[in-house]
Amino acid sequence: MNSTSDPEDNDATIIRPANAVPAEPPAADPPTVMTGAPAPAPAAARHEGGNALPVGSRQAEFEVTRVLGEGGFGIVYLARDHALERMVALKEYMPAALALRGEASQVRVRSERHRDTFEAGLKSFINEARLLAQFDHPSLVKVYRFWEANGTAFMVMPFVEGRTLKETLKARTEPPDEAWLMGLLAPLTEALQVLHGEHCYHRDIAPDNIILVASTGRPLLLDFGAARRVIGDMTQALTVILKPGYAPIEQYAEVPGMKQGPWTDVYALAAVVYCAITGRTPPASVGRMVKDEHVPLAVLAQGRYSDRLVRAVDRALQVLPDQRTPSMAAFREDLGLAGEYTPQPGQMATQIQPVPAAAPAAPPPPRGEASRTPLFAGLAVAGLAIAGAATWWATRAPAPAPAPVAATTSPAPAPAPVTAPVKATDPVPQDLPGHFRQVVARQTAGFAVQAQAERTQLRIDRDELRFSVTSAREGYLYVLLAGPDGSLLQLYPNDRARTNRIGANTPVRLPGANWPLKASDPPGAEHFLVLVTPEPRTYAPWATEKESTYGFLTLPAQPPAGQPQWLLGQPDCGHADCAAGYGAAVFTVEAVR
């Protein structure tokens, strides 16, 4: 959803029990994160009518500047945080069918017979805020704080500019390709897996509840609707709101064998993908129980998308829960995303790049007389090693042969992987290239960049490169690789991973899912320089070659003339001094037989 309403967005299914009291159906919950340009705060408080707080009124340190949305169970305001001088989204628990605004902004129940239901919804609202506040995932709504006041409760979230997925799809002239869809599914399934690990379920996933953040394009889940679910469960006089096509059958009624769980969100997310591909939602699940007229993607999208994606979505859209994909982890496995993330309560998840529809192309032939040797061979998306798969390249001198082992009639066992982390606070290895040492030594205080390899030794043809990066400050992430002969490569960003933003204290795990790197011959040590800059940089003007498969840039071994700090790249932000300050870290990975 966003701050503007569209008659076509009114796609809620309204269910009333037989004994329901006739009433105006409540609107869907307003979104917790809204879009649009902030309005200036007015000089004096004024009331906009209804149950909304007056514009200009204060709740704690937050001043209401305008109403962003008002639904049946809550109101969202644009507010100014006077403590931190920023605009935020302020959400108030206000079930219109149960309560109204009295004097001094106090919220009171309309009738004592509604008090228990109101209190239960209030408790659920607070519990949802408390739960979301524990997580810091880039695709989950972040709750800054929450509190009780005026007989109700409030929560404060970021104010985000962007467009809903529904608006984005409506504006497209053709269905999105598989890479674009996987770019959404990777972080969304990851975020939902985090929630499900805490036994929290969204229950309202739909294109209008997913915002694509304008600055990064990342998807953000909105509207968790926990209070609405509790209220709907407790009273037969209230309307239960479901979205046809996205709500699975178990959300229409809790009956034995049809409980809600992770599979409930699996169905809804699969329905979002189905809508993106076909332009229409699946038939309502309650109607499918009587006569299933749903046409699977295997029929509608055959040949346009991979069998993997089509089968995963069709399985997730089975109408009966016991025949459906049982969990988000299983859905990720069906999509080829398994193994990308292990959820840990309260921990920020990794950022995953989109997965392409087709396997990477074969590496280009050698250029000129340069000798090129594959260091890490790319893996197929499905995880199978394929001859001629994408490779990233570095000009390398022959590495010394490994120490001999005693003769034996069977192959010598591979060395055990070394898993000790390599961090920026560790001593800088003396065998690092001199320019790497200089960059690390001259970095700006406050970034505290940490770079950690999962394994410092990788077995050739067996292990994949994996490392994570964190920074105390947000910015743009760059990774450079130095070969043993002094060659230099820009590893990240690349053509498969162009968005290289890193949030403050937000771990980024690399390589991305669509450019996996597997250790290959010859053995030897490779040094990685990790940079975080406050504004974007570019190395393209200095690149001597570009490996076409992943788009890695080969950089000169010596600094370009007149560029003493060329390892920080050139300004790419419209002004010459955009690289004020930076953070840096180094680590080394050795390929062994």
Secondary structure as the mmCIF struct_conf table of DSSP 4:
data_model
#
loop_
_struct_conf.conf_type_id
_struct_conf.id
_struct_conf.beg_label_comp_id
_struct_conf.beg_label_asym_id
_struct_conf.beg_label_seq_id
_struct_conf.end_label_comp_id
_struct_conf.end_label_asym_id
_struct_conf.end_label_seq_id
BEND BEND1 SER A 3 THR A 4
HELX_RH_3T_P HELX_RH_3T_P1 PRO A 7 ASP A 9
STRN STRN1 THR A 13 ILE A 15
TURN_TY1_P TURN_TY1_P1 ALA A 18 ASN A 19
HELX_LH_PP_P HELX_LH_PP_P1 ALA A 20 PRO A 22
HELX_LH_PP_P HELX_LH_PP_P2 GLU A 24 PRO A 31
BEND BEND2 THR A 32 VAL A 33
BEND BEND3 GLY A 36 GLY A 36
HELX_LH_PP_P HELX_LH_PP_P3 ALA A 37 PRO A 42
BEND BEND4 ALA A 43 ALA A 44
STRN STRN2 ARG A 46 ARG A 46
BEND BEND5 GLY A 49 GLY A 49
TURN_TY1_P TURN_TY1_P2 GLY A 50 ASN A 51
BEND BEND6 ALA A 52 ALA A 52
HELX_LH_PP_P HELX_LH_PP_P4 LEU A 53 PRO A 54
STRN STRN3 VAL A 55 VAL A 55
TURN_TY1_P TURN_TY1_P3 GLY A 56 GLY A 56
STRN STRN4 ARG A 58 GLN A 59
TURN_TY1_P TURN_TY1_P4 ALA A 60 GLU A 61
STRN STRN5 PHE A 62 GLU A 70
BEND BEND7 GLY A 72 PHE A 73
STRN STRN6 GLY A 74 ASP A 81
TURN_TY1_P TURN_TY1_P5 HIS A 82 GLU A 85
STRN STRN7 ARG A 86 TYR A 93
TURN_TY1_P TURN_TY1_P6 ALA A 96 LEU A 98
STRN STRN8 ALA A 99 ARG A 101
HELX_RH_3T_P HELX_RH_3T_P2 GLU A 103 SER A 105
STRN STRN9 VAL A 107 VAL A 109
BEND BEND8 ARG A 110 ARG A 110
HELX_RH_3T_P HELX_RH_3T_P3 GLU A 112 HIS A 114
HELX_RH_AL_P HELX_RH_AL_P1 ARG A 115 ALA A 133
TURN_TY1_P TURN_TY1_P7 GLN A 134 GLN A 134
TURN_TY1_P TURN_TY1_P8 PRO A 138 SER A 139
STRN STRN10 LEU A 140 LEU A 140
HELX_LH_PP_P HELX_LH_PP_P5 VAL A 141 VAL A 143
STRN STRN11 ARG A 145 ALA A 149
TURN_TY1_P TURN_TY1_P9 ASN A 150 GLY A 151
STRN STRN12 THR A 152 PRO A 158
STRN STRN13 GLY A 162 THR A 164
HELX_RH_AL_P HELX_RH_AL_P2 LEU A 165 ALA A 171
BEND BEND9 THR A 173 GLU A 174
HELX_RH_AL_P HELX_RH_AL_P3 GLU A 178 GLY A 197
TURN_TY1_P TURN_TY1_P10 GLU A 198 HIS A 199
HELX_RH_3T_P HELX_RH_3T_P4 PRO A 207 ASN A 209
STRN STRN14 ILE A 210 VAL A 213
TURN_TY1_P TURN_TY1_P11 ALA A 214 THR A 216
STRN STRN15 PRO A 219 LEU A 221
HELX_RH_AL_P HELX_RH_AL_P4 ALA A 226 MET A 234
BEND BEND10 GLN A 236 LEU A 238
STRN STRN16 VAL A 240 LEU A 242
TURN_TY1_P TURN_TY1_P12 PRO A 244 TYR A 246
BEND BEND11 ALA A 247 ALA A 247
HELX_RH_3T_P HELX_RH_3T_P5 ILE A 249 GLN A 251
TURN_TY1_P TURN_TY1_P13 TYR A 252 TYR A 252
TURN_TY1_P TURN_TY1_P14 PRO A 256 GLY A 257
BEND BEND12 GLY A 261 GLY A 261
HELX_RH_AL_P HELX_RH_AL_P5 PRO A 262 THR A 278
BEND BEND13 GLY A 279 ARG A 280
HELX_LH_PP_P HELX_LH_PP_P6 THR A 281 ALA A 284
HELX_RH_AL_P HELX_RH_AL_P6 SER A 285 VAL A 290
BEND BEND14 LYS A 291 LYS A 291
HELX_LH_PP_P HELX_LH_PP_P7 HIS A 294 PRO A 296
HELX_RH_AL_P HELX_RH_AL_P7 LEU A 297 LEU A 300
BEND BEND15 ALA A 301 ALA A 301
STRN STRN17 GLN A 302 GLN A 302
TURN_TY1_P TURN_TY1_P15 GLY A 303 ARG A 304
STRN STRN18 TYR A 305 TYR A 305
HELX_RH_AL_P HELX_RH_AL_P8 ASP A 307 ALA A 316
TURN_TY1_P TURN_TY1_P16 LEU A 317 LEU A 317
BEND BEND16 VAL A 319 LEU A 320
HELX_RH_3T_P HELX_RH_3T_P6 PRO A 321 GLN A 323
BEND BEND17 ARG A 324 ARG A 324
HELX_RH_AL_P HELX_RH_AL_P9 MET A 328 LEU A 335
TURN_TY1_P TURN_TY1_P17 GLY A 336 GLY A 336
TURN_TY1_P TURN_TY1_P18 ALA A 338 GLY A 339
BEND BEND18 GLU A 340 GLU A 340
TURN_TY1_P TURN_TY1_P19 PRO A 345 GLY A 346
HELX_LH_PP_P HELX_LH_PP_P8 GLN A 347 GLN A 351
HELX_LH_PP_P HELX_LH_PP_P9 GLN A 353 PRO A 356
BEND BEND19 ALA A 357 ALA A 358
HELX_LH_PP_P HELX_LH_PP_P10 ALA A 359 ARG A 367
TURN_TY1_P TURN_TY1_P20 GLY A 368 GLU A 369
STRN STRN19 THR A 373 GLY A 378
HELX_LH_PP_P HELX_LH_PP_P11 LEU A 379 ALA A 380
TURN_TY1_P TURN_TY1_P21 VAL A 381 ALA A 382
BEND BEND20 GLY A 383 GLY A 383
TURN_TY1_P TURN_TY1_P22 ALA A 387 GLY A 388
STRN STRN20 THR A 391 ALA A 394
HELX_LH_PP_P HELX_LH_PP_P12 ALA A 397 PRO A 404
BEND BEND21 THR A 409 SER A 410
HELX_LH_PP_P HELX_LH_PP_P13 PRO A 411 VAL A 418
TURN_TY1_P TURN_TY1_P23 ALA A 424 THR A 425
BEND BEND22 ASP A 426 ASP A 426
HELX_LH_PP_P HELX_LH_PP_P14 PRO A 427 PRO A 429
TURN_TY1_P TURN_TY1_P24 GLN A 430 ASP A 431
BEND BEND23 LEU A 432 LEU A 432
HELX_RH_AL_P HELX_RH_AL_P10 GLY A 434 ALA A 441
TURN_TY1_P TURN_TY1_P25 ARG A 442 ARG A 442
HELX_LH_PP_P HELX_LH_PP_P15 GLN A 443 THR A 444
TURN_TY1_P TURN_TY1_P26 ALA A 445 GLY A 446
STRN STRN21 GLN A 450 ALA A 453
BEND BEND24 GLU A 454 GLU A 454
BEND BEND25 THR A 456 THR A 456
STRN STRN22 GLN A 457 ARG A 459
TURN_TY1_P TURN_TY1_P27 ILE A 460 ARG A 462
HELX_LH_PP_P HELX_LH_PP_P16 ASP A 463 ASP A 463
STRN STRN23 GLU A 464 GLU A 464
HELX_LH_PP_P HELX_LH_PP_P17 LEU A 465 LEU A 465
STRN STRN24 PHE A 467 THR A 470
BEND BEND26 ALA A 472 ARG A 473
STRN STRN25 GLY A 475 ALA A 482
TURN_TY1_P TURN_TY1_P28 PRO A 484 ASP A 485
BEND BEND27 GLY A 486 GLY A 486
STRN STRN26 LEU A 488 TYR A 492
BEND BEND28 PRO A 493 PRO A 493
STRN STRN27 ASN A 494 ASN A 494
TURN_TY1_P TURN_TY1_P29 ASP A 495 ARG A 496
STRN STRN28 ALA A 497 ALA A 497
STRN STRN29 ARG A 501 ILE A 502
TURN_TY1_P TURN_TY1_P30 ALA A 504 ASN A 505
STRN STRN30 VAL A 508 LEU A 510
BEND BEND29 PRO A 511 PRO A 511
TURN_TY1_P TURN_TY1_P31 ALA A 513 ASN A 514
BEND BEND30 TRP A 515 TRP A 515
STRN STRN31 LEU A 517 ALA A 519
BEND BEND31 ASP A 521 PRO A 522
HELX_LH_PP_P HELX_LH_PP_P18 PRO A 523 PRO A 523
STRN STRN32 GLY A 524 THR A 533
BEND BEND32 PRO A 534 GLU A 535
STRN STRN33 ARG A 537 THR A 538
HELX_RH_3T_P HELX_RH_3T_P7 ALA A 540 TRP A 542
BEND BEND33 THR A 544 THR A 544
STRN STRN34 GLU A 545 LYS A 546
TURN_TY1_P TURN_TY1_P32 SER A 548 TYR A 550
HELX_LH_PP_P HELX_LH_PP_P19 PHE A 552 PHE A 552
STRN STRN35 LEU A 553 LEU A 555
HELX_LH_PP_P HELX_LH_PP_P20 PRO A 556 PRO A 556
BEND BEND34 ALA A 557 GLN A 558
HELX_LH_PP_P HELX_LH_PP_P21 PRO A 559 PRO A 560
TURN_TY1_P TURN_TY1_P33 ALA A 561 GLY A 562
TURN_TY1_P TURN_TY1_P34 PRO A 564 GLN A 565
HELX_RH_3T_P HELX_RH_3T_P8 TRP A 566 LEU A 568
STRN STRN36 GLN A 570 PRO A 571
BEND BEND35 CYS A 573 HIS A 575
TURN_TY1_P TURN_TY1_P35 ALA A 576 ALA A 579
STRN STRN37 GLY A 583 VAL A 592
#
